[in-house]
Amino acid sequence: MAIEKTRARHESLGLGEQDLLKLYRHMLVARRVDERSWILNRQGKAAFVISCQGQEAAQIGAAYNLRPGYDYLYPYYRDSGMTLLLGQTPRDQFLSILGKGEDPNSGGRQMPGHFSSRELNIVTASAPVGVQYPQATGTALAFKMRGEDGVVMASGGEASTSGGDWHEAMNFAGIHDLPVIFLIENNVYAISVPSKLQVAGSIAKRAEGYGFPGVEVDGNDVLAVYEAARDAVGRARRGDGPTLIEAKTYRITAHSSDDDDRRYREREEIEEWRLKDPIIRFEKYLFDNGLLDEEGKEAMDREIKAEVAEASEYAENAPFADPEDVLTGVYAEA
């Protein structure tokens, strides 16, 4: 009797070799753009940087299920990995970080992390934490009213679930069975406040009170996040309503370039989490399954670093926004 060969995990998820390499590449692009952003900050060229390092798997795994330019993304300020996957470029990121006139997000007007693209359906965030959730449910309601199969993904950190906006959006989405996914990237710290002092109980289990599924997933495992988001997106497209995904991950860097995280966490804790780095973890999976070797890894990294270096150089040399344009697009013109 022949013994059936056990399928690799990605095959069970319906992912091919090119899918995996695309996931890996986008995780690496997000990391290299982030690392370069910190260098620009330390050189005095970028006034403010807020990082996605450590959260790449949660972002890339989830957003890989969206259809760019059709579905809607309401990101939060760390979601550069998501926006890069959906079509923004490293050049776009650096133009924004440096406040240049060509910044596609806001023409140099907004702080970094306020991602925006009309073509890609990436809706700009407001500065207050968590206000994107009710807006996202409004877009989801529009999809439902028009009878379209569009999906909305709204993301945020665990601290955003403490605000009323999140709860109101969850309740509204549950009542109306809206095609929206609430992705919570639980990265352990709400600035300096640890999650155990920020969140009572399980975030994922809160969904039950609003009448729809909540899933807790290892946010450093890109395939686990992909699977959870795939199922959630499938539910939404079928008209079965919303899903809450709590991706348990970790913020490797300080909250921002203005934060001194030595005041509230030990270096040993960070190093322990570095051993769970989502990129290194996924690399091992690719190596173990014969989908990547050292030569291929180094070649891809060289290519990405060259792309990031070119994008950074372009943005550094680009002109700042013209002061005369500061009010363009802000107020309606008579």
C-alpha positions in Angstrom: 0.0 0.0 0.0 1.5 3.3 -1.1 2.0 5.9 1.6 0.8 9.4 0.6 3.5 12.0 0.9 2.7 14.6 3.5 2.1 18.0 1.7 4.1 20.9 2.8 2.3 23.5 4.9 2.2 26.1 2.1 0.7 23.5 -0.4 -2.1 22.8 2.0 -2.8 26.6 2.0 -2.8 26.7 -1.8 0.4 28.7 -2.0 3.0 28.0 -4.7 6.7 28.7 -4.8 6.2 32.1 -6.4 3.7 33.1 -3.7 6.2 32.2 -1.0 9.0 34.1 -2.6 6.8 37.1 -3.1 5.8 37.0 0.6 9.4 36.8 1.6 10.5 39.6 -0.7 7.9 42.0 0.5 8.8 41.2 4.1 12.5 42.0 3.3 11.6 45.1 1.4 9.7 46.4 4.4 12.6 45.7 6.7 15.2 47.3 4.5 13.1 50.4 3.9 12.6 50.7 7.7 16.3 50.3 8.4 17.2 53.0 5.9 14.6 55.3 7.4 16.3 55.1 10.8 19.6 56.0 9.2 18.0 59.0 7.6 16.7 60.0 11.0 20.0 59.6 12.7 21.6 61.7 9.9 19.2 64.5 10.7 17.4 64.2 7.4 14.2 62.6 8.6 12.6 64.3 11.5 10.5 61.4 12.6 10.4 57.6 12.0 7.9 55.1 13.3 8.9 51.5 12.6 7.3 48.2 11.4 10.3 46.0 12.4 9.1 42.7 13.9 5.6 43.1 12.5 6.3 42.3 8.8 4.7 38.8 8.9 1.4 40.1 10.4 1.2 42.8 7.8 2.3 40.9 4.7 0.4 37.7 5.5 -2.8 39.6 6.0 -2.6 42.1 3.0 -1.6 39.3 0.6 -5.3 38.4 0.5 -6.5 41.8 -0.7 -7.1 42.9 -4.2 -5.1 46.2 -4.7 -7.3 49.0 -6.1 -10.5 47.1 -5.4 -10.6 46.2 -1.7 -9.9 49.0 0.8 -7.2 49.3 3.4 -7.5 51.5 6.5 -3.9 51.2 7.9 -2.3 52.4 11.0 1.0 54.2 11.2 3.2 51.1 11.3 1.7 49.5 8.3 4.4 50.3 5.7 4.7 46.6 4.9 1.0 46.5 3.9 1.2 49.6 1.7 4.4 48.4 0.0 2.7 45.1 -0.8 -0.4 46.8 -2.2 1.6 48.9 -4.6 3.4 51.8 -2.9 7.1 51.9 -3.5 10.2 52.5 -1.4 10.6 55.8 -3.2 7.0 56.8 -2.1 8.0 55.9 1.5 11.1 58.0 1.5 9.5 61.0 -0.1 6.9 60.9 2.7 9.5 60.4 5.5 11.5 63.4 4.2 8.5 65.6 3.6 9.1 66.2 -0.1 6.8 67.8 -2.5 6.4 64.5 -4.5 5.2 62.6 -1.5 2.2 60.7 -2.9 0.5 60.5 0.5 0.1 64.2 1.2 2.5 66.2 -0.8 4.8 66.6 2.2 2.1 67.8 4.6 1.5 64.8 6.8 3.7 63.1 9.4 5.3 59.8 8.2 3.0 56.8 8.6 -0.1 58.6 7.2 -0.3 56.4 4.1 -2.7 57.4 1.3 -3.4 56.3 -2.2 -6.7 56.9 -4.1 -5.6 54.5 -6.9 -4.8 51.7 -4.4 -7.8 52.4 -2.1 -5.5 53.1 0.9 -7.3 55.6 3.1 -5.2 58.1 5.0 -5.2 57.9 8.8 -6.1 60.7 11.2 -3.7 61.3 14.0 -6.0 60.2 16.9 -5.6 56.5 17.6 -8.4 54.2 16.4 -10.6 56.6 14.4 -10.1 54.6 11.3 -12.4 51.8 12.4 -15.8 53.5 12.1 -14.6 54.9 8.7 -13.8 51.4 7.6 -17.2 50.1 8.5 -18.7 52.9 6.4 -16.8 51.8 3.4 -17.8 48.2 4.1 -21.5 49.3 4.3 -21.1 50.9 0.9 -19.8 47.7 -0.6 -22.8 45.8 0.9 -25.4 48.4 -0.2 -24.0 48.3 -3.8 -24.0 44.5 -3.8 -20.3 44.3 -4.5 -17.9 41.7 -3.2 -15.3 44.2 -2.0 -13.6 43.7 1.4 -12.3 46.3 3.9 -9.3 45.7 6.2 -8.8 48.0 9.1 -5.7 47.6 11.3 -4.3 48.9 14.5 -2.3 48.1 17.6 -3.7 46.6 20.7 -4.1 50.0 22.4 -6.6 51.1 19.8 -9.0 48.5 21.1 -9.3 50.5 24.3 -11.0 53.4 22.6 -14.7 53.8 22.0 -14.3 54.1 18.2 -13.1 50.5 17.9 -16.1 49.1 20.0 -18.6 51.2 18.1 -17.2 50.0 14.8 -17.2 46.3 16.0 -20.8 46.7 17.1 -21.9 48.3 13.8 -20.1 45.7 11.7 -21.7 42.9 13.7 -25.2 44.3 13.5 -25.0 44.8 9.7 -22.8 41.7 8.8 -20.3 44.0 7.0 -17.4 42.7 4.9 -14.7 44.1 7.1 -11.7 42.5 8.8 -10.4 44.1 12.0 -6.7 43.2 12.2 -5.1 44.0 15.5 -1.3 43.8 15.6 -0.7 43.1 19.2 2.9 44.1 19.6 3.1 44.0 23.4 3.5 47.7 24.0 1.2 50.7 23.7 4.1 53.1 23.6 5.5 52.4 27.0 2.5 50.6 28.5 2.7 46.8 28.3 -0.3 45.0 26.9 -1.1 43.3 30.3 -1.8 46.8 31.7 -3.6 48.0 28.5 -5.9 45.1 27.7 -8.0 43.1 30.1 -8.5 39.5 28.8 -8.3 38.4 25.2 -8.8 40.8 22.3 -9.8 38.0 20.0 -12.5 36.8 22.3 -14.2 40.2 22.4 -15.6 39.5 18.9 -18.0 37.0 20.4 -19.8 39.9 22.2 -20.4 41.5 18.8 -21.7 38.4 17.1 -18.8 37.4 14.8 -15.7 35.3 14.9 -12.5 36.3 16.6 -9.2 34.5 15.9 -5.9 34.7 17.8 -2.9 33.9 15.6 0.9 33.8 15.9 1.7 37.2 14.3 5.3 36.2 13.6 4.3 33.3 11.4 3.4 34.7 8.0 1.7 31.6 6.9 -0.5 31.5 10.0 -1.6 35.1 9.4 -2.1 34.4 5.7 -4.5 31.5 6.6 -6.4 33.5 9.1 -6.8 36.4 6.8 -7.7 34.2 3.8 -10.6 32.7 5.8 -11.7 36.1 7.0 -11.6 37.6 3.5 -13.5 34.6 2.2 -16.2 35.1 4.8 -16.5 38.8 3.9 -16.7 38.2 0.1 -19.4 35.6 0.6 -21.5 38.1 2.6 -21.0 36.2 5.9 -19.9 39.3 7.8 -16.8 40.6 9.7 -13.9 38.8 11.4 -11.5 40.0 14.1 -7.9 38.8 13.9 -5.5 39.3 16.8 -2.0 38.8 15.5 0.4 38.4 18.5 3.7 39.9 17.5 6.4 42.3 18.9 7.7 45.7 18.2 11.5 45.2 18.0 12.4 48.9 17.8 11.4 51.8 20.1 7.9 53.2 19.6 9.3 55.9 17.4 12.5 57.8 16.8 11.5 60.1 19.7 11.1 57.3 22.2 13.7 55.9 24.6 12.5 52.4 25.2 15.3 51.7 27.7 13.0 53.4 30.3 10.4 50.7 30.1 11.8 47.4 28.8 14.9 45.3 29.3 17.4 44.6 26.4 17.2 40.9 27.2 13.5 40.9 26.4 14.2 42.4 22.9 16.9 39.9 22.2 14.7 37.1 23.2 12.1 38.3 20.7 14.8 38.8 18.0 15.1 35.0 18.1 11.5 34.9 16.8 12.2 37.4 14.1 9.5 36.7 11.5 11.9 37.2 8.5 14.5 34.8 9.9 11.7 32.3 10.8 10.3 32.4 7.3 13.7 32.1 5.8 14.2 28.8 7.7 10.9 27.5 6.3 12.0 28.3 2.8 15.4 26.7 3.2 13.9 23.6 4.8 11.5 23.2 1.9 14.2 23.7 -0.8 12.6 27.0 -2.0 15.5 29.3 -1.1 19.3 28.8 -0.7 22.1 31.0 0.5 22.9 32.2 -3.0 19.3 33.1 -3.8 18.9 34.8 -0.4 22.0 37.0 -0.9 21.0 37.8 -4.5 17.6 38.9 -3.5 18.9 41.0 -0.6 21.5 42.7 -2.9 18.7 43.6 -5.3 16.5 45.0 -2.6 19.3 47.0 -1.0 20.1 48.5 -4.4 16.4 49.4 -4.9 16.2 51.0 -1.5 19.4 52.9 -1.9 18.2 54.3 -5.2 14.9 55.3 -3.8 16.5 57.0 -0.8 18.9 58.9 -3.0 16.1 60.1 -5.2 14.0 61.3 -2.2 17.0 63.0 -0.6 17.6 65.0 -3.7 13.9 65.8 -4.5 12.7 69.3 -3.8 10.6 70.1 -0.8 7.0 71.2 -1.2 6.4 74.8 -2.4 5.2 76.8 0.6 2.6 78.4 -1.7 0.9 75.0 -2.1 0.4 74.5 1.6 -3.4 75.0 1.4 -3.9 73.2 -1.9 -6.5 70.5 -1.5 -7.2 71.5 2.1 -10.1 74.0 1.5 -12.7 73.9 -1.3 -12.0 76.6 -3.9 -14.8 79.0 -4.9 
